[in-house]
Amino acid sequence: MNKSHEVEYCNLDVRFDRRLIRQFIKDLIQEGYSLYWNESDKEFVISIRSGRKLVKLQFHRVGERFKMVGNYVLRDDKLAELMERLINDTRGHAVVKRFKDRQIVIENIMFGEIIRMVEINGVERKVVYERESAVTSQEVSAAIKSRRIEDRIPVLRLEMDYELAVLAEAIAADDREGIESGKRRMEELRQEMVTMEL
């Protein structure tokens, strides 16, 4: 592996269940990695031999689920690919920095999708990709014309508080369907709030 090519994973927020850890270990073994793992009441650690380097991935226990923690620098393309598949499959969040020769590409990932990509060459910085806002210009103009804005915003804030409480209960109960439904509803309310406040 060329040492000038490396990938750094920062600000990871990747949560999943034991089934996904087993699948991740199975994928690593199928790719030919030498590894071992250790589990305690608080964490699950997978140690992977990558060339001469040992990479330790840490997963903290959160109830019946796990959360990946730490920052990782990988110089192995296959291992980086498996890590990105894990982030994507779990709809996780991360900042991924790709170092190649004298170029750095930084990807901001939210819910498993790249929302922004920036390329840095020396002192030059260029935004390669940025996901467009879900609020359209028609929605903005309709909100501006509407006289109900002053009445709607306080009600909308109450709805958001209520939905946050419902989402918190779903998370505490580990209700996946309720969590996904709550996230969708919160996103709808957030979009409406953005439209109202413009």
C-alpha positions in Angstrom: 0.0 0.0 0.0 1.3 3.4 -0.9 1.9 5.4 2.3 0.9 8.6 0.6 -2.7 7.3 0.4 -4.5 7.3 3.7 -8.1 7.9 4.9 -8.9 9.5 8.3 -12.3 9.0 9.9 -13.3 11.7 12.5 -16.4 12.7 14.5 -17.9 9.2 14.0 -21.5 8.7 15.1 -22.2 5.1 13.9 -24.7 3.1 15.9 -25.9 -0.4 15.3 -26.8 -3.8 16.8 -24.8 -7.0 17.5 -26.0 -8.5 14.2 -24.2 -5.8 12.2 -21.0 -6.3 14.2 -21.1 -10.0 13.4 -21.6 -9.2 9.7 -18.7 -6.7 9.8 -16.4 -9.4 11.4 -17.6 -11.9 8.8 -16.8 -9.4 6.0 -13.3 -8.8 7.4 -12.6 -12.5 7.6 -13.8 -13.1 4.0 -11.4 -10.3 2.9 -8.6 -12.3 4.5 -7.8 -10.1 7.5 -6.3 -11.5 10.6 -8.3 -10.2 13.6 -9.5 -10.9 17.1 -12.1 -9.2 19.3 -12.7 -8.6 22.9 -16.0 -7.8 24.7 -16.6 -6.3 28.1 -19.7 -4.8 29.8 -18.9 -1.4 28.4 -17.3 -2.0 25.0 -16.5 -4.3 22.1 -13.0 -4.0 20.5 -12.0 -5.5 17.1 -8.2 -5.6 16.5 -7.4 -6.0 12.8 -3.9 -6.7 11.4 -3.4 -4.5 8.4 0.0 -5.0 6.9 2.4 -4.4 9.8 -0.1 -2.2 11.6 -2.7 -3.2 14.2 -6.0 -1.2 13.9 -8.2 -1.3 17.0 -11.9 -0.4 16.4 -13.8 0.5 19.5 -17.6 0.2 20.0 -19.1 1.4 23.2 -22.2 -0.3 24.5 -25.4 1.9 24.6 -28.1 -0.3 26.0 -28.5 -3.3 23.6 -26.8 -1.4 20.8 -23.3 -0.2 20.1 -21.7 3.1 19.1 -18.4 3.3 17.2 -16.1 5.8 18.9 -12.7 7.3 18.2 -10.7 8.6 15.2 -9.1 6.2 12.8 -6.4 6.5 10.1 -6.4 3.7 7.6 -3.8 3.1 4.8 -5.6 0.0 3.5 -8.1 0.5 0.6 -10.1 -2.7 1.4 -10.4 -1.8 5.1 -11.4 1.8 4.2 -14.1 0.4 1.8 -15.5 -1.8 4.6 -15.5 1.1 7.0 -17.4 3.3 4.5 -19.9 0.5 3.9 -20.5 0.3 7.7 -21.1 4.0 7.9 -23.5 3.8 4.9 -25.4 0.8 6.1 -25.9 2.3 9.5 -26.9 5.7 8.1 -24.1 7.1 10.3 -22.3 10.4 10.5 -18.6 11.1 9.9 -16.0 13.4 8.6 -13.8 11.6 6.1 -10.4 13.0 5.1 -8.7 11.4 2.1 -5.0 12.2 1.8 -3.4 11.5 -1.6 0.0 12.9 -2.5 -0.5 16.7 -1.8 -4.3 16.7 -2.1 -6.9 16.4 0.7 -10.5 15.6 0.0 -12.8 16.2 3.0 -16.3 14.6 2.9 -19.0 15.4 5.4 -21.4 12.4 5.8 -24.8 12.6 7.4 -27.2 9.7 7.6 -24.9 7.7 5.4 -24.8 10.2 2.5 -22.2 12.8 1.5 -23.6 16.2 2.0 -20.5 18.2 1.3 -17.1 17.5 -0.4 -14.2 19.9 -0.3 -10.9 19.5 -2.2 -7.7 21.2 -0.8 -4.6 21.5 -3.0 -1.9 23.5 -1.1 -3.6 26.8 -0.3 -6.4 26.4 -2.8 -9.8 25.2 -1.4 -12.7 24.2 -3.7 -16.2 22.9 -2.8 -16.6 20.0 -5.2 -20.1 19.0 -4.0 -22.7 20.4 -1.7 -26.2 18.9 -1.4 -28.9 21.4 -2.2 -31.3 22.6 0.4 -34.6 20.8 0.4 -36.4 24.1 0.6 -37.4 25.4 -2.8 -37.7 29.0 -3.9 -41.5 28.5 -4.4 -41.8 27.4 -0.8 -39.9 30.5 0.4 -42.1 32.9 -1.7 -45.3 31.2 -0.5 -44.2 31.5 3.1 -43.4 35.2 2.6 -46.8 35.9 1.1 -48.6 34.0 3.8 -50.1 36.0 6.7 -50.3 33.0 8.9 -46.5 32.9 9.6 -46.8 34.8 13.0 -49.5 32.4 14.1 -47.8 29.2 12.8 -44.3 29.6 14.3 -45.3 29.2 18.0 -47.5 26.2 17.1 -44.7 24.8 15.1 -42.3 25.1 18.0 -44.8 23.2 20.2 -45.1 20.5 17.6 -41.3 20.2 17.5 -41.1 19.9 21.3 -43.8 17.2 21.2 -42.1 15.3 18.4 -38.8 15.5 20.2 -40.4 14.0 23.3 -41.9 11.2 21.2 -38.6 10.5 19.5 -36.8 10.4 22.9 -39.3 7.8 24.1 -38.8 5.7 20.9 -35.0 5.9 21.4 -35.3 4.9 25.0 -37.5 1.9 24.0 -35.2 1.0 21.1 -38.2 1.2 18.8 -36.6 1.3 15.3 -39.9 2.1 13.5 -40.7 4.8 15.9 -37.2 6.3 15.7 -37.3 6.4 11.9 -40.9 7.8 11.9 -39.8 10.5 14.5 -36.8 11.5 12.4 -38.9 11.9 9.3 -41.4 14.0 11.2 -38.7 16.1 12.8 -37.1 16.7 9.4 -40.5 17.8 7.9 -41.0 20.2 10.8 -37.5 21.5 10.5 -38.0 22.2 6.8 -41.2 24.1 7.6 -39.5 26.1 10.3 -36.7 27.1 7.9 -39.3 28.2 5.4 -41.2 30.2 8.0 -38.1 32.0 9.4 -36.7 33.1 6.0 
